[in-house]
């Protein structure tokens, strides 16, 4: 009987630790940085669906540009 109680306590403790560790790993960030290649970078906002693109070229125009999201509905476009 005591062995069963110890086994149940170990199992319950392990399960509680596993659940709490899984919650720690589930941190979600709002922005995602995507390097398409060495000449194109994208910054994506997961909350709004907007994204900014930067093309690294020899022409010297290395500014971030806001692009239209393909996920926005037509009536929400500005």
HELIX and SHEET records of a PDB file:
HELIX    1   1 UNK A    2  UNK A   25  1                                  24    
HELIX    2   2 UNK A   74  UNK A   76  5                                   3    
SHEET    1   A 4 UNK A  31  UNK A  37  0                                        
SHEET    2   A 4 UNK A  40  UNK A  45 -1                                        
SHEET    3   A 4 UNK A  51  UNK A  55 -1                                        
SHEET    4   A 4 UNK A  65  UNK A  67 -1                                        
END                                                                             
